[in-house]
Amino acid sequence: MPEITDRARAVAALRFRALGDETRLRLLELLTDGERTVGDLMDATALGQSLVSHHLRTLRQAGLVSTRREGRWIHYGILDAAVASVAQVVKDFEA
């Protein structure tokens, strides 16, 4: 097994902290179907704009989601294809 660098450990810890919240896991699950705006995610989760934005900021800072501006709208999407498997892992834990 290759040696893990301090930076890689720090990034992994940041991402695990970001994934340690049910709401953020739900947002990631919704993003597995494709890009969405904050408004789309608000409708899907029945959460307020500030709470959805806060969680998306945390996911973005952890390098888990990306943003794409289209006019005045910002579209959020999963940054790394490996993150798409998080929803499956959560479902596997449920069983």
Rosetta constraint file for C-alpha pairs under 8 A:
AtomPair CA 4 CA 8 HARMONIC 6.28 0.50
AtomPair CA 4 CA 9 HARMONIC 6.82 0.50
AtomPair CA 5 CA 9 HARMONIC 6.34 0.50
AtomPair CA 6 CA 10 HARMONIC 6.20 0.50
AtomPair CA 7 CA 11 HARMONIC 6.19 0.50
AtomPair CA 8 CA 12 HARMONIC 6.09 0.50
AtomPair CA 9 CA 13 HARMONIC 6.11 0.50
AtomPair CA 10 CA 14 HARMONIC 6.20 0.50
AtomPair CA 11 CA 15 HARMONIC 6.20 0.50
AtomPair CA 11 CA 62 HARMONIC 7.41 0.50
AtomPair CA 12 CA 16 HARMONIC 6.07 0.50
AtomPair CA 13 CA 17 HARMONIC 6.14 0.50
AtomPair CA 14 CA 18 HARMONIC 6.30 0.50
AtomPair CA 14 CA 62 HARMONIC 5.79 0.50
AtomPair CA 15 CA 19 HARMONIC 6.16 0.50
AtomPair CA 15 CA 59 HARMONIC 7.86 0.50
AtomPair CA 15 CA 62 HARMONIC 5.17 0.50
AtomPair CA 15 CA 63 HARMONIC 7.41 0.50
AtomPair CA 15 CA 64 HARMONIC 7.38 0.50
AtomPair CA 16 CA 20 HARMONIC 6.07 0.50
AtomPair CA 17 CA 21 HARMONIC 7.75 0.50
AtomPair CA 18 CA 24 HARMONIC 7.16 0.50
AtomPair CA 18 CA 58 HARMONIC 6.35 0.50
AtomPair CA 18 CA 59 HARMONIC 5.99 0.50
AtomPair CA 18 CA 62 HARMONIC 6.56 0.50
AtomPair CA 19 CA 24 HARMONIC 6.41 0.50
AtomPair CA 19 CA 25 HARMONIC 6.12 0.50
AtomPair CA 20 CA 24 HARMONIC 7.82 0.50
AtomPair CA 20 CA 25 HARMONIC 7.79 0.50
AtomPair CA 21 CA 25 HARMONIC 6.31 0.50
AtomPair CA 22 CA 26 HARMONIC 6.18 0.50
AtomPair CA 23 CA 27 HARMONIC 6.25 0.50
AtomPair CA 23 CA 55 HARMONIC 7.54 0.50
AtomPair CA 24 CA 28 HARMONIC 6.20 0.50
AtomPair CA 24 CA 55 HARMONIC 5.96 0.50
AtomPair CA 24 CA 56 HARMONIC 7.48 0.50
AtomPair CA 24 CA 59 HARMONIC 7.31 0.50
AtomPair CA 25 CA 29 HARMONIC 6.12 0.50
AtomPair CA 25 CA 86 HARMONIC 7.82 0.50
AtomPair CA 25 CA 87 HARMONIC 7.46 0.50
AtomPair CA 26 CA 30 HARMONIC 6.26 0.50
AtomPair CA 27 CA 31 HARMONIC 6.23 0.50
AtomPair CA 27 CA 41 HARMONIC 7.14 0.50
AtomPair CA 27 CA 56 HARMONIC 7.91 0.50
AtomPair CA 28 CA 32 HARMONIC 6.36 0.50
AtomPair CA 28 CA 78 HARMONIC 7.17 0.50
AtomPair CA 28 CA 83 HARMONIC 7.94 0.50
AtomPair CA 28 CA 84 HARMONIC 7.57 0.50
AtomPair CA 28 CA 86 HARMONIC 7.89 0.50
AtomPair CA 28 CA 87 HARMONIC 7.51 0.50
AtomPair CA 29 CA 33 HARMONIC 7.71 0.50
AtomPair CA 29 CA 84 HARMONIC 7.54 0.50
AtomPair CA 29 CA 86 HARMONIC 7.66 0.50
AtomPair CA 29 CA 87 HARMONIC 5.49 0.50
AtomPair CA 30 CA 34 HARMONIC 7.74 0.50
AtomPair CA 30 CA 41 HARMONIC 7.62 0.50
AtomPair CA 31 CA 35 HARMONIC 5.91 0.50
AtomPair CA 31 CA 36 HARMONIC 6.65 0.50
AtomPair CA 31 CA 76 HARMONIC 7.52 0.50
AtomPair CA 31 CA 77 HARMONIC 5.76 0.50
AtomPair CA 31 CA 78 HARMONIC 6.18 0.50
AtomPair CA 32 CA 77 HARMONIC 7.81 0.50
AtomPair CA 32 CA 78 HARMONIC 6.81 0.50
AtomPair CA 32 CA 84 HARMONIC 5.62 0.50
AtomPair CA 34 CA 77 HARMONIC 6.28 0.50
AtomPair CA 34 CA 78 HARMONIC 7.77 0.50
AtomPair CA 35 CA 75 HARMONIC 5.78 0.50
AtomPair CA 35 CA 76 HARMONIC 5.26 0.50
AtomPair CA 35 CA 77 HARMONIC 4.48 0.50
AtomPair CA 35 CA 78 HARMONIC 7.61 0.50
AtomPair CA 36 CA 40 HARMONIC 5.80 0.50
AtomPair CA 36 CA 41 HARMONIC 6.67 0.50
AtomPair CA 36 CA 75 HARMONIC 5.23 0.50
AtomPair CA 36 CA 76 HARMONIC 5.36 0.50
AtomPair CA 36 CA 77 HARMONIC 6.71 0.50
AtomPair CA 37 CA 41 HARMONIC 6.37 0.50
AtomPair CA 37 CA 73 HARMONIC 6.98 0.50
AtomPair CA 37 CA 74 HARMONIC 5.94 0.50
AtomPair CA 37 CA 75 HARMONIC 4.66 0.50
AtomPair CA 37 CA 76 HARMONIC 6.00 0.50
AtomPair CA 38 CA 42 HARMONIC 6.03 0.50
AtomPair CA 38 CA 49 HARMONIC 6.92 0.50
AtomPair CA 38 CA 52 HARMONIC 6.70 0.50
AtomPair CA 38 CA 53 HARMONIC 6.78 0.50
AtomPair CA 38 CA 74 HARMONIC 7.64 0.50
AtomPair CA 38 CA 75 HARMONIC 7.58 0.50
AtomPair CA 38 CA 76 HARMONIC 7.79 0.50
AtomPair CA 39 CA 43 HARMONIC 6.25 0.50
AtomPair CA 39 CA 49 HARMONIC 7.37 0.50
AtomPair CA 40 CA 44 HARMONIC 6.29 0.50
AtomPair CA 41 CA 45 HARMONIC 6.04 0.50
AtomPair CA 41 CA 52 HARMONIC 7.21 0.50
AtomPair CA 42 CA 46 HARMONIC 5.38 0.50
AtomPair CA 42 CA 47 HARMONIC 5.22 0.50
AtomPair CA 42 CA 48 HARMONIC 6.18 0.50
AtomPair CA 42 CA 49 HARMONIC 6.40 0.50
AtomPair CA 42 CA 52 HARMONIC 6.65 0.50
AtomPair CA 43 CA 47 HARMONIC 7.49 0.50
AtomPair CA 47 CA 51 HARMONIC 6.61 0.50
AtomPair CA 47 CA 52 HARMONIC 6.51 0.50
AtomPair CA 48 CA 52 HARMONIC 6.31 0.50
AtomPair CA 49 CA 53 HARMONIC 6.00 0.50
AtomPair CA 50 CA 54 HARMONIC 6.01 0.50
AtomPair CA 51 CA 55 HARMONIC 6.31 0.50
AtomPair CA 52 CA 56 HARMONIC 6.14 0.50
AtomPair CA 53 CA 57 HARMONIC 6.04 0.50
AtomPair CA 54 CA 58 HARMONIC 6.40 0.50
AtomPair CA 55 CA 59 HARMONIC 6.29 0.50
AtomPair CA 56 CA 60 HARMONIC 6.00 0.50
AtomPair CA 56 CA 65 HARMONIC 7.64 0.50
AtomPair CA 57 CA 61 HARMONIC 6.04 0.50
AtomPair CA 58 CA 62 HARMONIC 6.25 0.50
AtomPair CA 59 CA 63 HARMONIC 6.43 0.50
AtomPair CA 59 CA 64 HARMONIC 5.32 0.50
AtomPair CA 59 CA 65 HARMONIC 5.85 0.50
AtomPair CA 60 CA 64 HARMONIC 5.61 0.50
AtomPair CA 60 CA 65 HARMONIC 4.86 0.50
AtomPair CA 60 CA 66 HARMONIC 6.21 0.50
AtomPair CA 63 CA 79 HARMONIC 6.97 0.50
AtomPair CA 64 CA 78 HARMONIC 6.14 0.50
AtomPair CA 64 CA 79 HARMONIC 5.36 0.50
AtomPair CA 64 CA 80 HARMONIC 6.49 0.50
AtomPair CA 64 CA 83 HARMONIC 6.88 0.50
AtomPair CA 65 CA 76 HARMONIC 6.48 0.50
AtomPair CA 65 CA 77 HARMONIC 5.40 0.50
AtomPair CA 65 CA 78 HARMONIC 4.39 0.50
AtomPair CA 65 CA 79 HARMONIC 4.50 0.50
AtomPair CA 65 CA 80 HARMONIC 7.51 0.50
AtomPair CA 66 CA 76 HARMONIC 5.65 0.50
AtomPair CA 66 CA 77 HARMONIC 5.31 0.50
AtomPair CA 66 CA 78 HARMONIC 6.08 0.50
AtomPair CA 66 CA 79 HARMONIC 5.10 0.50
AtomPair CA 67 CA 74 HARMONIC 6.28 0.50
AtomPair CA 67 CA 75 HARMONIC 5.52 0.50
AtomPair CA 67 CA 76 HARMONIC 4.68 0.50
AtomPair CA 67 CA 77 HARMONIC 6.45 0.50
AtomPair CA 68 CA 74 HARMONIC 5.59 0.50
AtomPair CA 68 CA 75 HARMONIC 5.09 0.50
AtomPair CA 68 CA 76 HARMONIC 6.57 0.50
AtomPair CA 69 CA 73 HARMONIC 5.79 0.50
AtomPair CA 69 CA 74 HARMONIC 4.46 0.50
AtomPair CA 69 CA 75 HARMONIC 6.19 0.50
AtomPair CA 70 CA 74 HARMONIC 6.19 0.50
AtomPair CA 70 CA 75 HARMONIC 7.38 0.50
AtomPair CA 78 CA 83 HARMONIC 6.89 0.50
AtomPair CA 78 CA 84 HARMONIC 7.12 0.50
AtomPair CA 79 CA 83 HARMONIC 7.60 0.50
AtomPair CA 80 CA 84 HARMONIC 7.43 0.50
AtomPair CA 81 CA 85 HARMONIC 7.62 0.50
AtomPair CA 82 CA 86 HARMONIC 7.63 0.50
AtomPair CA 84 CA 88 HARMONIC 7.90 0.50
AtomPair CA 85 CA 89 HARMONIC 6.33 0.50
AtomPair CA 86 CA 90 HARMONIC 6.20 0.50
AtomPair CA 87 CA 91 HARMONIC 6.28 0.50
AtomPair CA 88 CA 92 HARMONIC 6.12 0.50
AtomPair CA 89 CA 93 HARMONIC 6.28 0.50
AtomPair CA 90 CA 94 HARMONIC 6.39 0.50
AtomPair CA 91 CA 95 HARMONIC 6.75 0.50
